Amino acid sequence: MNQRFSESTLSKVPEVTFFFWILKIAATTLGETGGDSVTMTLDWGYLAGTALFFILLVVLVAAQIHAKKFHPFLYWGTIVASTTFGTTMADFADRSLGIGYTGGSALLFACLLAALALWYWSEGTISVNTVSTPRVEAFYWLAITFSQTLGTALGDWLADTGGFGYERGALVFAAGLAVIAILYIRTSVSRVTLFWAAFILTRPLGATVGDFLDKPVSNGGLALSRPIASAVIAVFIIVCLLVFPQRPGRHPGASTPVTSS
């Protein structure tokens, strides 16, 4: 039996395609507007909002780990929960704890590197094509949560501390993703490295796009209603999942299947 093919078919994360990245950016934008809707529009505050989305994230990650196969709506629901928690957690650390965008970004980057290092030390790889066991899934979601939180802090750091604003900040991260795409197409740079670099950069891109949609005009935004913007993005994601069904598949860095008896 082909062991590698069997592991691939049991993967509970989606095939990484162009459409995957479209959904990822949409999900991260929803995380930004959704998190701000609770903490700012509803005035829950960063601590309460962080606690709410942390509980939701834990429940969905547990459901994802206990699932027997890939479920698109469950997977992307968990991604949205992680990015929403990342938004409120980063805002709580940056603003309520007074760490600031620079300090928050540095701290979260260190946490992400530690999570990936621990994953690599335990499994010998951080390739997402290995996400088929509860232990690897735990590492996967830990790394994703840190990357989502880091992305929020980086987006705010570039837009505010860096003085780029939301429009130019989004262009900077989009340019970074374009460079990664070129490296993927034209070079032999590690696909695993490129995947995680792209995954991290899509978060601040979504964060700056979300901020651009809902921040005041005086701060360079469009001042749109956060709940309405969140609802529109959520509908877009749902429609995409219904119209373009996803499937589990092999991922960047996966080896060519070798058939054996």
Contacts in CASP RR format, 6 or more apart in sequence:
PFRMAT RR
TARGET T0000
AUTHOR 0000-0000-0000
METHOD contacts of the structure
MODEL  1
MNQRFSESTLSKVPEVTFFFWILKIAATTLGETGGDSVTMTLDWGYLAGT
ALFFILLVVLVAAQIHAKKFHPFLYWGTIVASTTFGTTMADFADRSLGIG
YTGGSALLFACLLAALALWYWSEGTISVNTVSTPRVEAFYWLAITFSQTL
GTALGDWLADTGGFGYERGALVFAAGLAVIAILYIRTSVSRVTLFWAAFI
LTRPLGATVGDFLDKPVSNGGLALSRPIASAVIAVFIIVCLLVFPQRPGR
HPGASTPVTSS
1 260 0 8 1.000
1 261 0 8 1.000
2 257 0 8 1.000
2 258 0 8 1.000
2 259 0 8 1.000
2 260 0 8 1.000
3 260 0 8 1.000
4 254 0 8 1.000
4 255 0 8 1.000
4 257 0 8 1.000
4 258 0 8 1.000
5 257 0 8 1.000
5 259 0 8 1.000
7 129 0 8 1.000
7 130 0 8 1.000
7 132 0 8 1.000
8 129 0 8 1.000
8 248 0 8 1.000
8 249 0 8 1.000
8 250 0 8 1.000
8 254 0 8 1.000
8 257 0 8 1.000
9 248 0 8 1.000
9 249 0 8 1.000
10 69 0 8 1.000
10 132 0 8 1.000
10 248 0 8 1.000
11 70 0 8 1.000
11 129 0 8 1.000
11 131 0 8 1.000
11 132 0 8 1.000
11 248 0 8 1.000
11 249 0 8 1.000
11 250 0 8 1.000
11 251 0 8 1.000
12 64 0 8 1.000
12 67 0 8 1.000
12 69 0 8 1.000
12 70 0 8 1.000
12 71 0 8 1.000
12 75 0 8 1.000
12 131 0 8 1.000
12 132 0 8 1.000
12 137 0 8 1.000
12 248 0 8 1.000
13 70 0 8 1.000
13 75 0 8 1.000
13 128 0 8 1.000
13 131 0 8 1.000
13 140 0 8 1.000
13 248 0 8 1.000
13 251 0 8 1.000
14 20 0 8 1.000
14 70 0 8 1.000
14 72 0 8 1.000
14 75 0 8 1.000
14 246 0 8 1.000
14 247 0 8 1.000
14 248 0 8 1.000
14 249 0 8 1.000
15 246 0 8 1.000
15 247 0 8 1.000
15 248 0 8 1.000
15 249 0 8 1.000
15 250 0 8 1.000
15 251 0 8 1.000
16 128 0 8 1.000
16 195 0 8 1.000
16 251 0 8 1.000
16 252 0 8 1.000
19 240 0 8 1.000
19 244 0 8 1.000
19 246 0 8 1.000
20 246 0 8 1.000
21 177 0 8 1.000
21 198 0 8 1.000
21 202 0 8 1.000
22 240 0 8 1.000
23 76 0 8 1.000
23 237 0 8 1.000
23 240 0 8 1.000
23 241 0 8 1.000
24 79 0 8 1.000
24 199 0 8 1.000
24 202 0 8 1.000
25 202 0 8 1.000
25 205 0 8 1.000
25 206 0 8 1.000
25 209 0 8 1.000
26 233 0 8 1.000
26 236 0 8 1.000
26 237 0 8 1.000
26 240 0 8 1.000
27 76 0 8 1.000
27 77 0 8 1.000
27 79 0 8 1.000
27 80 0 8 1.000
27 83 0 8 1.000
27 237 0 8 1.000
28 83 0 8 1.000
28 148 0 8 1.000
28 202 0 8 1.000
28 203 0 8 1.000
28 205 0 8 1.000
28 206 0 8 1.000
28 207 0 8 1.000
29 206 0 8 1.000
29 207 0 8 1.000
29 209 0 8 1.000
29 210 0 8 1.000
29 213 0 8 1.000
29 233 0 8 1.000
30 80 0 8 1.000
30 83 0 8 1.000
30 84 0 8 1.000
30 230 0 8 1.000
30 233 0 8 1.000
30 234 0 8 1.000
30 237 0 8 1.000
31 80 0 8 1.000
31 83 0 8 1.000
31 84 0 8 1.000
31 86 0 8 1.000
31 87 0 8 1.000
31 230 0 8 1.000
32 83 0 8 1.000
32 87 0 8 1.000
32 152 0 8 1.000
32 206 0 8 1.000
32 207 0 8 1.000
32 209 0 8 1.000
32 210 0 8 1.000
32 211 0 8 1.000
32 214 0 8 1.000
33 210 0 8 1.000
33 213 0 8 1.000
33 214 0 8 1.000
33 226 0 8 1.000
33 229 0 8 1.000
33 230 0 8 1.000
33 233 0 8 1.000
34 84 0 8 1.000
34 87 0 8 1.000
34 226 0 8 1.000
34 227 0 8 1.000
34 230 0 8 1.000
35 49 0 8 1.000
35 53 0 8 1.000
35 84 0 8 1.000
35 87 0 8 1.000
35 88 0 8 1.000
36 87 0 8 1.000
36 214 0 8 1.000
36 226 0 8 1.000
37 226 0 8 1.000
37 227 0 8 1.000
37 230 0 8 1.000
38 44 0 8 1.000
38 45 0 8 1.000
38 49 0 8 1.000
38 52 0 8 1.000
38 53 0 8 1.000
38 88 0 8 1.000
39 45 0 8 1.000
39 46 0 8 1.000
39 48 0 8 1.000
39 49 0 8 1.000
39 88 0 8 1.000
39 91 0 8 1.000
40 226 0 8 1.000
41 225 0 8 1.000
41 226 0 8 1.000
41 227 0 8 1.000
44 52 0 8 1.000
46 88 0 8 1.000
46 91 0 8 1.000
46 92 0 8 1.000
46 95 0 8 1.000
46 96 0 8 1.000
47 92 0 8 1.000
47 96 0 8 1.000
49 88 0 8 1.000
50 85 0 8 1.000
50 88 0 8 1.000
50 89 0 8 1.000
50 92 0 8 1.000
52 88 0 8 1.000
53 81 0 8 1.000
53 84 0 8 1.000
53 85 0 8 1.000
53 86 0 8 1.000
53 88 0 8 1.000
53 89 0 8 1.000
54 85 0 8 1.000
54 89 0 8 1.000
56 81 0 8 1.000
56 84 0 8 1.000
56 85 0 8 1.000
57 78 0 8 1.000
57 81 0 8 1.000
57 82 0 8 1.000
57 84 0 8 1.000
57 85 0 8 1.000
57 145 0 8 1.000
60 74 0 8 1.000
60 77 0 8 1.000
60 78 0 8 1.000
60 81 0 8 1.000
61 78 0 8 1.000
61 81 0 8 1.000
61 137 0 8 1.000
61 141 0 8 1.000
63 74 0 8 1.000
63 78 0 8 1.000
64 74 0 8 1.000
64 75 0 8 1.000
64 78 0 8 1.000
64 137 0 8 1.000
64 141 0 8 1.000
65 134 0 8 1.000
65 137 0 8 1.000
65 138 0 8 1.000
65 141 0 8 1.000
67 74 0 8 1.000
69 248 0 8 1.000
70 246 0 8 1.000
70 247 0 8 1.000
70 248 0 8 1.000
72 241 0 8 1.000
72 245 0 8 1.000
72 246 0 8 1.000
73 241 0 8 1.000
76 237 0 8 1.000
76 241 0 8 1.000
78 141 0 8 1.000
79 144 0 8 1.000
80 237 0 8 1.000
82 141 0 8 1.000
82 144 0 8 1.000
82 145 0 8 1.000
82 148 0 8 1.000
83 148 0 8 1.000
83 203 0 8 1.000
85 145 0 8 1.000
85 148 0 8 1.000
85 149 0 8 1.000
86 145 0 8 1.000
86 148 0 8 1.000
86 149 0 8 1.000
86 152 0 8 1.000
87 148 0 8 1.000
87 152 0 8 1.000
87 207 0 8 1.000
89 149 0 8 1.000
89 152 0 8 1.000
90 104 0 8 1.000
90 108 0 8 1.000
90 149 0 8 1.000
90 150 0 8 1.000
90 151 0 8 1.000
90 152 0 8 1.000
90 153 0 8 1.000
90 156 0 8 1.000
91 152 0 8 1.000
91 156 0 8 1.000
93 99 0 8 1.000
93 100 0 8 1.000
93 104 0 8 1.000
93 107 0 8 1.000
93 108 0 8 1.000
93 153 0 8 1.000
94 100 0 8 1.000
94 101 0 8 1.000
94 103 0 8 1.000
94 104 0 8 1.000
94 153 0 8 1.000
94 156 0 8 1.000
99 107 0 8 1.000
100 161 0 8 1.000
101 153 0 8 1.000
101 156 0 8 1.000
101 157 0 8 1.000
101 160 0 8 1.000
101 161 0 8 1.000
102 157 0 8 1.000
102 161 0 8 1.000
104 153 0 8 1.000
105 150 0 8 1.000
105 153 0 8 1.000
105 154 0 8 1.000
105 157 0 8 1.000
108 146 0 8 1.000
108 149 0 8 1.000
108 150 0 8 1.000
108 151 0 8 1.000
108 153 0 8 1.000
109 150 0 8 1.000
111 146 0 8 1.000
111 150 0 8 1.000
112 143 0 8 1.000
112 146 0 8 1.000
112 147 0 8 1.000
112 150 0 8 1.000
112 200 0 8 1.000
115 139 0 8 1.000
115 142 0 8 1.000
115 143 0 8 1.000
115 146 0 8 1.000
116 126 0 8 1.000
116 143 0 8 1.000
116 196 0 8 1.000
118 139 0 8 1.000
119 126 0 8 1.000
119 136 0 8 1.000
119 139 0 8 1.000
119 140 0 8 1.000
119 142 0 8 1.000
119 143 0 8 1.000
120 126 0 8 1.000
122 135 0 8 1.000
122 139 0 8 1.000
123 130 0 8 1.000
123 135 0 8 1.000
123 136 0 8 1.000
123 139 0 8 1.000
125 192 0 8 1.000
126 139 0 8 1.000
126 143 0 8 1.000
126 192 0 8 1.000
126 196 0 8 1.000
127 192 0 8 1.000
127 195 0 8 1.000
127 251 0 8 1.000
127 252 0 8 1.000
127 253 0 8 1.000
127 254 0 8 1.000
128 140 0 8 1.000
128 192 0 8 1.000
128 195 0 8 1.000
128 251 0 8 1.000
128 252 0 8 1.000
129 249 0 8 1.000
129 250 0 8 1.000
129 251 0 8 1.000
129 252 0 8 1.000
129 253 0 8 1.000
129 254 0 8 1.000
130 136 0 8 1.000
131 137 0 8 1.000
131 140 0 8 1.000
143 196 0 8 1.000
144 199 0 8 1.000
147 196 0 8 1.000
147 199 0 8 1.000
147 200 0 8 1.000
147 203 0 8 1.000
148 203 0 8 1.000
150 200 0 8 1.000
150 203 0 8 1.000
151 200 0 8 1.000
151 203 0 8 1.000
151 204 0 8 1.000
151 207 0 8 1.000
152 203 0 8 1.000
152 204 0 8 1.000
152 207 0 8 1.000
154 203 0 8 1.000
154 204 0 8 1.000
154 207 0 8 1.000
155 169 0 8 1.000
155 173 0 8 1.000
155 204 0 8 1.000
155 207 0 8 1.000
155 208 0 8 1.000
155 211 0 8 1.000
156 207 0 8 1.000
156 211 0 8 1.000
158 164 0 8 1.000
158 165 0 8 1.000
158 169 0 8 1.000
158 172 0 8 1.000
158 173 0 8 1.000
158 204 0 8 1.000
158 208 0 8 1.000
159 165 0 8 1.000
159 166 0 8 1.000
159 169 0 8 1.000
159 208 0 8 1.000
159 211 0 8 1.000
164 172 0 8 1.000
165 208 0 8 1.000
165 220 0 8 1.000
166 208 0 8 1.000
166 209 0 8 1.000
166 210 0 8 1.000
166 211 0 8 1.000
166 212 0 8 1.000
166 215 0 8 1.000
166 219 0 8 1.000
166 220 0 8 1.000
166 221 0 8 1.000
167 212 0 8 1.000
167 220 0 8 1.000
169 208 0 8 1.000
170 205 0 8 1.000
170 206 0 8 1.000
170 208 0 8 1.000
170 209 0 8 1.000
170 212 0 8 1.000
173 201 0 8 1.000
173 202 0 8 1.000
173 204 0 8 1.000
173 205 0 8 1.000
173 206 0 8 1.000
173 208 0 8 1.000
174 205 0 8 1.000
176 201 0 8 1.000
177 198 0 8 1.000
177 201 0 8 1.000
177 202 0 8 1.000
177 205 0 8 1.000
180 194 0 8 1.000
180 197 0 8 1.000
180 198 0 8 1.000
180 201 0 8 1.000
181 198 0 8 1.000
183 189 0 8 1.000
183 194 0 8 1.000
184 191 0 8 1.000
184 194 0 8 1.000
184 252 0 8 1.000
190 253 0 8 1.000
191 252 0 8 1.000
191 253 0 8 1.000
192 252 0 8 1.000
192 253 0 8 1.000
194 252 0 8 1.000
195 251 0 8 1.000
195 252 0 8 1.000
195 253 0 8 1.000
210 229 0 8 1.000
211 221 0 8 1.000
212 220 0 8 1.000
212 221 0 8 1.000
212 222 0 8 1.000
213 221 0 8 1.000
213 222 0 8 1.000
213 224 0 8 1.000
213 229 0 8 1.000
214 221 0 8 1.000
214 222 0 8 1.000
214 223 0 8 1.000
214 224 0 8 1.000
214 225 0 8 1.000
214 226 0 8 1.000
214 229 0 8 1.000
215 221 0 8 1.000
215 222 0 8 1.000
215 223 0 8 1.000
216 223 0 8 1.000
217 223 0 8 1.000
END
